[in-house]
Amino acid sequence: IMPNHIHGILIIDNYVGNSDIGNVGNRHACSLQRRQYQYLPIIIGSYKSAVSKMLHKFSMNFGWQKSYHDHIIRDENSLYNIRHYIVNNPLNWNDDENNIN
């Protein structure tokens, strides 16, 4: 968790037996679009809604950006690199262009 954004890795198992049951991409530019039902926008939307409701209960002024950045992790090397980036991202906060402190 960063002061102005969050990072996360979602693992969505699209397969039951040998049948593909859904897509993971966002609604406006899904790289895996084969069907209308896509899990990622539902999960992200639900997460944003739950966080917003909780913060509004504490009278916190908070708003989400309109969309989100997603990336499909296709292999173990990519997963390792992304995990490394997420773990080390807070160390770079002092150099971030959005850090106003």
N, C-alpha and C positions, 0 to 999 in steps of 0.2 A: 504494500500500500504506500503510495506516494502522496504528497500533499495535494496534488491536483489531478491524479489519475491512479488507476489500479492496473495490475497485470494479473493474469490468471491463465491456467491451462485447464481446459475442459476435455474430458475423455468421453466421447459419445460412441457407444458401440452400435453401429448401424446394422448389424447382422444378427438375425435369428436363424439358426441353422445355416442354410445356404442362400436365404433370400434377403435382398436389400430392402429395408423397411423405411428408409427415410434419407433426408439430406441434412447437411450441417451448415450450409452457407447462409448468408443473409438474404433477405427477400429481394433486394434491389440488384444484386450482382452475384448470384450464387454460382460458384465455379463448379458445383456438383449437381446442377439442376436437372433432375430427372422426374421429380414429382413436386406437387405444390407444397406438401407438408415439410417444413424444415425446422429442426430442433433448435438451432442456435439463436435465432431471433426470439423464440418463445422463452428460452432460458434467460437470455439477457434482459428481455422486457420484464420478466417476472422478478429478476434480481433487482433491477432499477426501481420497480414499483415497491417491493418490500423495503428496500433501503430508504426510499423517499418517505414512505409512511412512517417508518420508525423515527427518522430525523424530524419530521413535522410534528410528531408527538412531543418532542423536546423543544419545539419552537425554533429549530435551527433553519436558517435561510440557506437552502441548498437547491441546486438544479443540475441536471445532467446535460451533457452535450447531446446533440440530436442522434448521432449514430455511434459506431464503434469500429475499431480496426480488428479484423480477424485474419488469421493465417492458418492454413492447414499444415499440420506437422506430419510429414510423410515418412520420416525414418528416425532411427535412434540418434544419429549424429545431430540432426536438426533439433530434436527434443533436448539433447544435452546442451546445445548452444543457447536455446531459448531459456532453459532453466538457469543457466549461468548468467545470462543477461538479467533475468528477473531478480536473482539473488543479489547481484552487484549493482543494480540500478540505483538504490538509495545512496551508494557511495558517490554517485555523480550528481546528486541534487544541487550542490553548491555551484556547479557549472551550468545548470539548466537555465535556459533563456526565460522560463516562466517563474523562476525563483526571485521573488521581490524582497527577500530579507537581506 
